[in-house]
Amino acid sequence: MSSTGKERIFKAVVVGHFGIDVFNSMGPVLVVFLKEPLGLSAAQVGLAVGLHQFFAGATQPPFGWLVDRVGSRIIGPFSVLWAMAFVALAVNLAPSVGYLGFLLLFAMAALGSGAFHPQGTMHASQAIPGREATTTSIFFLGGQLGLSLGPILAGVLLDAMGATGVGVLAAAFLPVPVFMAFAMGPRRINPRPVLTEERSASTRTGGSALAVTILTVVFALRAWLFIGTAAFLPLLFQNKGWSASGQGLVVGCFWLGGGITGVLVGHFADRYGRRLLVCSSTLVGSIVLPFLPFAEGPLALLLSVVIGGLLGAPHSTLMVLARELLPLRPGLASGLSLGFLFAAGAVASWMIGVLADLFGLVPVLQSGALLGLLVAVLVMLLPAPRKGERVLAEPAPVAVAGIGTASVSEAKAE
């Protein structure tokens, strides 16, 4: 594929990531908004948020496999449209269908996220060979901006218009999937990287079992630390008397911090090494986290930005590490790593809710700092990358959007 084609698709998935994550991130605010009308406990709040995250994660590997075979031309824009529509339906129909009906519709919305993220991550990491962490971090910045804006918009619209505001917002975001449909067009968009002879035999077969195990534990712990914390910030601040708008603002600040620092860490990780940056940002963020429940007013917003920035910064860098340790087809590898992270976040959200009913929300959220300290230690046990390992810019077989795979010679002949 030409560099121009890659740039168009890279822009499409960044814009799409922004759009879909606006609606992905408003879930905790929407569920807390429905807490009193539906009479929900903290465990039921955690189950609703966690179920959405679980389906968003568990469906990513099969969608990643599908993208490797048929391309992203249809899956990309349709996944964003699907997520927007079902989030709006879920919150608007909740009073009439009850908690179980809301769970079903909200889980259906997660399928859009499961379909979008593998192909988006794949295209982002392949946009500029040798700058994988940087381009992936830009892709995730688009998502983080959406994650930060979604709770804020949801809170303001819920206060002003009720559930109807979410439907109005979905209509306003329709240009996002339309732009993606045109930008992703009928062209080759799924380059499959080939390894150079410079890569060692161990790299060809992926990381060692120990390295994969360590990274798996790191992903699981970070899911509790970052995704679980974000899921319960609305309830934490509702208990402190904040309005839906205020709850959305504090969650938005949390996600925004992670998006901004993610790009910085991704840039420096390509230059100075990934393990140290992941370790240091997680360590400092974990130390500051226990102070957030006691903060009020502007200080709470400031701490949300700082803690979200420190804990969220390693995300794109860890995704690059995961793809290096999983020598699979790019869509499937992205789906497996992101899918596990989302699924682990779902379990974490449900467990935090259950524990919060037993011991109180504040001490449960503060205990996440201990998991962060463990993450900082485990990351430094991961193997350092070997010099000279890279991926060729020119792919071998490619997948033609909506068609399947083809050889390089066939692609060039088109």
BAVO-444334 format. One record per atom (N, C-alpha, C): residue in one letter; x, y, z. Coordinates in steps of 0.2 Angstrom, whole numbers, plus 5000, padded with zeros to 4 digits. Layout:
aXYZ/...
//
This chain:
m500449945000/m500050005000/m500450065000/s500250114996/s500650184996/s500650215003/s501150265004/s501150295010/s500550345011/t500250365005/t499650405006/t499050365008/g499050305005/g498450265008/g498550245015/k499150235017/k499250225025/k499050285029/e499150345026/e499050405030/e498250415031/r497950405025/r497150405025/r496850365030/i497150295030/i496850245035/i497050265042/f497650285043/f497850305050/f497450355052/k497250415048/k496850465050/k496150435052/a495850395048/a495250365049/a495150325055/v495650285057/v495550245063/v495750295069/v496150345069/v496150395074/v495550425076/v495250455070/v494550485071/v494050435074/g494050375071/g493550325073/g493650315080/h494350305083/h494450295090/h494150345094/f494250405092/f493950465096/f493250455096/g492850445091/g492150445091/g491850385095/i492150325094/i491850265097/i492050265105/d492650295107/d492750305114/d492350355118/v492150405114/v491650455117/v491050415120/f490850365117/f490250325119/f490450265123/n491050245122/n491250185127/n491350215134/s491650275135/s491850305141/s491250325145/m490650345142/m490150375146/m489750315150/g489950255149/g489550205152/g489550215160/p490050225164/p490050225171/p489550285173/v489550345169/v489150395171/v488450385170/l488250345164/l487550325162/l487350275168/v487750235170/v487450185175/v487350215181/v487750255184/v487650295190/v487050335189/f486950365183/f486350405182/f485650365183/l485750295181/l485150255182/l485150215188/k485650235193/k485650195199/k485050205203/e484850265204/e484250275208/e483550255205/p483450275198/p482850255195/p482750175195/l483350145194/l483250065194/l483450035201/g483650075206/g483750045212/g484350005212/l484950025210/l485549975209/l485949985215/s486349925216/s486849925221/s487549945218/a488049945222/a488749955219/a488949895215/a488749835217/a488949775214/a488549775207/q487949795207/q487549805200/q487849855196/v488049905198/v488449965194/v489049925191/g489449895196/g490049865193/g489949805188/l489349775189/l489249715184/l489049745177/a488649805177/a488449835171/a489049865167/v489449895171/v490049925168/v490549865166/g490649815170/g491049765169/g490849715163/l490149705162/l489949665157/l490049695150/h489949765150/h490149805144/h490849795142/q491249795147/q491949795146/q492149725144/f491849675147/f491949605145/f491849585138/f491249605136/f491049595129/f491549635124/a491649695126/a492149735122/a492849695121/g493049665126/g493649625126/g493649555123/a493149515125/a493149445123/a492949445116/t492649485113/t492549485106/t493049505101/q493549535104/q494149565100/q494549515096/p494749455099/p495149405096/p494749385089/p494149365090/p493749335084/p493749395079/f493549455081/f493549515076/f494249525073/g494749515077/g495449525074/g495549475069/w495349415070/w495449365065/w495049375059/l494449405060/l494049415054/l494349475050/v494649525053/v494949585050/v495549555046/d495949505048/d496449485044/d496249445038/r495649425038/r495449385032/r495049425027/v494649475030/v494149515025/v494349585025/g494749615029/g494949685029/g494449725033/s494549795033/s494249835038/s493749885034/r493749885028/r493349935025/r492649945027/i492249885029/i491549885031/i491649885039/i492049835042/i492049825049/i492249895053/g492649935050/g492849995053/g492350045055/p492050075049/p491550125051/p490850095054/f490650035052/f490050005055/f490149985062/s490749975064/s490849955072/s490750025076/v490950075073/v490850145077/v490050165077/l489750155071/l489050165071/l488650125075/w488850055076/w488450015080/w488550035087/a489150045090/a489250065097/a488850125098/m488850175094/m488450235096/m487750225096/a487450185092/a486750175092/a486550135098/f486850085100/f486650045105/f486750075112/v487250115113/v487350155119/v486750195120/a486550235115/a485950275115/a485350235116/l485250185113/l484650145114/l484650115122/a485150095124/a485250065131/a484950115136/v485250175136/v485050225141/v484350245141/n484150255134/n483450275133/n482850225135/l483050165134/l482550115135/l482550085142/a483050105146/a483150075152/a482550075157/p482250135157/p481650135162/p481150085160/s481050065153/s480450025151/s480749955151/v481349935150/v481549865149/v481849845156/g482049885161/g482349865167/g483049855167/y483349835172/y484049825173/y484249765168/l483949715168/l484149655163/l484149675156/g483649715154/g483549735147/g484149785146/f484249835150/f484849875150/f485549845149/l485649795153/l486249755153/l486349725146/l485749695143/l485849665136/l485949715131/l485649775131/l485749825126/l486449855127/f486649865133/f487349895134/f487849845132/a487749775133/a488249725131/a488249725123/m487749735120/m487749735113/m488149795110/a488049855113/a488549905111/a489249895111/a489449845116/a490149835117/a490449795111/l489949765107/l490249725101/l490549775096/g490249835096/g490649885091/g491349895093/s491449905100/s492149915102/s492549855101/g492249795102/g492649735100/g492849735093/a492449755088/a492549755081/a493049805079/f493049865082/f493449925080/f494149915082/h494349895089/h494949905091/h495549865088/p495449805087/p495949765083/p496149795077/q495749815073/q495949835066/q496249905067/g495949945072/g496250015073/g496950015075/t497049965080/t497749965083/t498249935078/m498049885074/m498449855069/m498649915064/h498149955061/h498350005056/h498850055059/a498750075066/a499150125069/a499850105070/s499950035072/s500650015073/s500950005066/q500649995061/q500949985054/q501050055050/a500850105053/a500850165049/a501550195047/i501950195052/i502650215050/i503150165053/p503450115049/p503950065051/p504450095055/g504650065061/g505150095066/g504950145071/r504250165070/r503950215075/r503350185078/e503350125079/e502750085081/e502450115087/a502850125092/a502650155099/a502350225098/t502650265094/t502450335093/t501750335089/t501650295083/t501050305080/t500450265084/t500650215087/t500150185092/t499950225097/s500350265100/s500150315105/s499750375102/i499850395096/i499450445093/i498750415092/f498650355090/f498050315089/f497650315096/f498050295101/f497750295108/f497550365110/l497950415108/l497750485110/l497050505108/g496950485101/g496250495099/g495750465103/g495850395105/g495450365110/g495350395116/q495950415119/q495950455126/q495550515126/l495650555120/l495250615120/l494550605120/g494350545116/g493650525116/g493450505123/l493850465127/l493750445133/l493650495138/s494050555137/s493950615142/s493350655140/l493150655134/l492650705132/l491950665133/g491950595133/g491350565133/g490950575140/p491350565146/p490950575152/p490750645153/i491150695151/i490950765152/i490350775148/l490350755141/l489750765137/l489050735140/a489250675143/a488650635145/a488350665152/g488850695156/g488550725162/g488150785161/v488450825156/v488150895154/v487450875151/l487450825147/l486750815143/l486250785148/l486550735152/l486050705157/l485750755161/d486150805164/d485850855168/d485350905164/a485550915158/a485150965154/a484550935151/m484550865148/m484050835144/m483850765146/g484250745151/g484050675153/g484350625148/a484050565147/a484350515143/a484250535136/t483850575134/t483750595127/t484350635124/g484750665129/g485350695127/g485850645123/v485850585126/v486350535123/v486150525116/g485450515114/g485250505107/g485450565103/v485350625105/v485550685102/v486350685100/l486750665105/l487450665104/l487650605099/a487250555099/a487450495094/a487250525087/a486750565086/a486550595079/a487150645077/a487350685082/a487850735081/a488550705078/f488650635081/f489250605079/f489250565073/l488750565069/l488650525063/l489150535058/p489450595057/p489950615052/p490550565053/v490650545059/v491350505061/v491350445057/p490750395057/p490850335053/p490750355045/v490450405044/v490350425037/v491050445034/f491450485038/f492150495036/f492550435035/m492550385040/m492850325040/m492750285034/a492150285032/a491950245026/a492250265020/f492250335019/f492650365013/f493350355013/a493650365019/a494350365020/a494650295020/m494350245022/m494550175022/m494450145015/g494050165011/g493950155004/g494150085002/p493950064995/p494149994992/p494849994990/r495349994995/r496049984994/r496349934999/r496949914997/r497349875002/r497449905008/i497249875014/i497349915020/i497649865026/n497749805024/n497949755030/n498649735028/p499249775028/p499849745026/p500049695032/r500349645030/r500649595035/r501349605035/p501649615041/p502349625041/p502749565040/v503349575037/v503849515036/v504449535041/l504749485044/l505249495048/l505949495044/t506449535046/t507049535042/t507449475045/e508049465042/e508449415044/e508849435050/e508749495052/e509149525058/e508749495064/r508149475064/r507849455070/r508049385072/s508149375078/s508349315081/s507849265080/a508049195081/a507549145081/a507049145087/s507249175092/s506849185098/s506249235096/t506449285093/t505949335091/t505449305086/r505749265081/r505249235076/r504749195079/t504849165085/t504349125088/t504049155094/g504149225095/g503849255100/g504249265106/g503949295111/g504349295118/g504349225121/s504749225126/s504749165131/s504149155134/a504049095137/a503449085141/a503349125147/l503949135150/l504049175156/l503849255154/a504149275149/a503949345147/a503249355146/v502949305142/v502249315141/v501749315147/t502049265152/t501649265158/t501649325162/i502249355162/i502349425166/i501949475163/l501949475156/l501549535153/l500849525154/t500649455154/t499949445155/t499649465162/v500149455167/v499949475174/v499949555174/v500449585171/v500449655171/v499849685168/f499549655162/f498949685159/f498349675164/a498349615168/a497749605172/a497849655178/l498349665181/l498449715187/l498249785184/r498549805179/r498449875176/r497649885174/a497349825173/a496649835171/a496249855178/w496449825183/w496149845190/w496349915191/l496949925191/l497249995193/l496950055189/f496850045182/f496750095178/f495950095176/i495750045173/i495050035170/i494550035176/g494749995181/g494349985187/g494250055191/t494750085192/t494750155195/t494350205191/a494450205185/a493950255180/a493250235181/a493150165181/a492450145181/a492050165187/f492350175193/f492050195199/f492150265201/l492450305197/l492550375199/l491850415199/p491450395195/p490750435195/p490450415202/l490450355204/l490050335210/l490450365216/l491150365216/l491450395221/l491250475222/f491250505217/f491050575218/f490350595218/q489950545216/q489150555218/q489050545225/n489450495228/n489450495236/n489650555239/k490050595236/k490250655239/k489850715237/g489250705234/g488750755232/g488850785225/w489350765221/w489450795215/w488850785210/s488650825205/s488150815200/s488450775195/a487950755190/a488250715184/a488750745180/s488650815179/s489150855176/s489850855179/g489850855186/g490450855189/g490750785189/q490350735190/q490650665189/q490950655182/g490650675177/g490850665170/g491550705170/l491550765173/l492150805172/l492750775175/v492650745181/v493250715185/v493450655181/v493050615178/v493250555174/v493550575168/g493250635165/g493550655158/g494350675160/c494450715165/c495150735167/c495550675168/f495350625171/f495750555172/f495950525165/w495450525160/w495650495154/w496050545150/l495950605150/l496350655146/l497050655148/g497150645155/g497850645157/g498250585154/g497950525154/g498250475150/g498350475143/g497950515140/g498050525132/g498650565131/i498650625135/i499250665134/i499950635135/t499950605141/t500650575143/t500750515139/g500250485136/g500350425132/g500750435126/v500650495123/v501050515117/v501750525119/l501850565124/l502550575126/l502850515128/v502550475132/v502950405133/v503050365127/g502550365123/g502650325117/g503250355113/h503350415112/h503850445108/h504550435112/f504650445118/f505250425122/f505350355122/a504850315122/a504950245123/a505350215116/d505150245110/d505450225104/d506250245104/r506450295108/r507050315109/r507450285114/y507150285120/y507550275126/y507450205130/g506950165127/g506750105130/g506050105134/r505750055134/r505050055136/r504950035143/r505349985145/r505249965152/r505350015158/l505850055157/l505950105162/l505350155162/l505150175157/l504650225156/l503950205159/v503850135157/v503250105160/v503250105168/c503850075170/c503950065177/c503850135181/s504250185179/s504250245183/s503550285183/s503250285177/s502550315177/s502050285182/t502050215181/t501550175185/t501750185193/l502350185194/l502650185201/l502350255204/v502550305201/v502350375204/v501550385204/g501250355199/g500450365199/g500150325205/s500450265206/s500150225212/s500250255218/i500850295219/i500950335225/i500450385227/v500250415221/v499750475222/v499050455222/l498850395219/l498150375219/l497850375226/p498050355231/p497650355238/p497450425240/f497750475237/f497550545240/f496850565236/l496750535230/l496150565226/l495450565230/p495350505233/p494650505237/p494550565242/f495050595244/f495050655249/f495050725246/a495150725239/a495150785236/a494450815234/e494450885234/e493850915233/e493950975228/g493450995224/g493451045220/g494051045214/p494351105213/p494851105208/p495451055209/l495551045216/l496150995217/l495950925215/a495350905216/a495150835213/a495250835206/l495050885202/l495150885195/l495850875193/l496350915197/l497050915195/l497350845197/l497150815202/l497350755204/l497150695199/s496550705196/s496250665191/s496750665185/v496850725183/v497350735177/v498050695178/v498350715184/v498950685186/v498950615186/i498450585190/i498450515191/i498350475185/g497850505181/g497650475175/g498250475170/g498550535170/g499150535166/g499750485167/l499850475174/l500350435176/l500250355175/l499550345177/l499350275176/l499150255169/g498950305165/g498750285158/g499350295153/a499850325155/a500450335150/a500650275147/p500750215151/p501050155148/p500650115143/h500050135142/h499550095138/h499850075131/s499950125127/s500150115120/s500850075120/t501250095124/t501950055125/t501849985126/l501449965131/l501249895133/l500949865127/m500549895123/m500249865117/m500749845112/v501249885111/v501849865107/v502149815109/l502349805116/l502649755119/l502249685118/a501649695119/a501249635118/a501249605111/r501249655106/r501249625099/r501949595097/e502449625100/e503149595099/e503149525102/l502849515107/l502849445110/l502349395108/l501849425103/l501349375100/l501449375093/p501849325090/p502049325083/p501449305079/l500849335079/l500249315076/l500149365070/r499649345066/r499349395062/r499149465065/p499349515062/p499249585066/p498549595069/g498049585065/g497349595068/g497249545074/l497449485073/l497249435079/l497749455085/a498349475084/a498749495089/a498549555093/s498249605089/s497949665093/s497349645096/g496949595093/g496349575097/g496449545103/l496949495103/l497049455109/l497349505115/s497849545113/s498049585119/s497549635121/l497249675117/l496749725119/l496149685122/g495949635119/g495349595122/g495449565129/f496049545130/f496249525137/f496249585142/l496449635140/l496449695144/l495749715146/f495349725141/f494649735142/f494249685146/a494349625145/a494049575149/a494349575156/a494949585157/a495249595164/a494949655167/g494849705164/g494549765167/g493749755169/a493449715165/a492749695166/a492749655173/v493149605174/v493149565180/v493349615186/a493849655185/a494049705190/a493449755192/s493049775187/s492549825189/s492049785193/w491849725191/w491349685195/w491649675202/m492249655203/m492549635209/m492649695214/i492749755211/i492849815215/i492149835217/g491549825213/g490949835216/g490749795221/v490849725221/v490749685226/v491049695233/l491749715232/l492149725238/l491949795241/a491649845236/a491449905239/a490849905243/d490349855241/d489849845246/d489949815252/l490549775253/l490749745259/l491149795263/f491649825260/f492149865264/f492149935263/g491749965258/g491750035257/g492150045250/l491950095246/l492250105240/l492950135241/v493050185245/v493650225246/v494250175247/p494250135252/p494850085254/p494950035248/v494450015245/v494549975239/v494850005233/l494650065232/l495050105226/l495750115228/q495850135235/q496550155237/q496950085237/s496750035238/s497149965238/s497449955231/g497149985226/g497449975219/g498150005219/a498350045223/a499050075223/a499550015224/l499349965228/l499749905229/l499849865223/l499349865219/l499449825213/l499849865208/g499849935208/g500249975204/g501049965206/l501149955212/l501849945214/l502149875212/l501649825212/l501849765209/l501949765201/v501549805198/v501649815191/v502349845189/a502549895193/a503149925192/a503749875192/v503649835197/v504249785198/v504249735192/l503649705191/l503549655185/l503849685179/v503649745177/v503849765170/v504649765170/m504949775175/m505749775174/m505949705173/l505549655174/l505749585173/l505649565166/l505349605162/l505249585155/l505949595151/p506049555146/p506649555142/p506749625139/a507349645138/a507449705134/a507449685127/p507249735123/p507249715115/p507949715113/r508049675108/r508749665105/r508849715099/k509449745099/k509649795094/k509549765087/g509349805082/g509349775075/g508649745073/e508249735078/e507649705076/e507149755074/r506849745068/r506349795065/r505949755060/v505449795058/v504949765053/v505049795046/l505049765041/l505049795034/l504449835033/a504549895029/a504049935027/a503549905022/e503949865018/e503549835012/e503249765014/p502649755014/p502349695017/p502349635012/a502249575014/a502249515010/a501549505007/p501149465010/p500449465008/p500049515011/v499549545007/v499149595010/v498449575010/a498049605014/a497349585013/a496949645010/v496549635005/v496249685002/v495549695005/a495349755006/a494749775010/a494149745007/g493849695011/g493249665009/g493349615004/i493949595003/i494149534998/i494449475001/g495049495005/g495449445008/g496149455007/t496549405006/t497249405005/t497449404998/a498049434997/a498349424990/a499049434991/s499449404986/s500149414986/s500349484984/v501049494985/v501349564984/v501249574976/s501449524972/s501449534965/s500749544962/e500249514965/e499549524963/e499349594965/a499549614971/a499349684973/a499649734969/k500349724967/k500649774963/k500349784956/a500049724954/a499849724947/a499149754946/e498849764952/e498149804952/e498249874949/
//
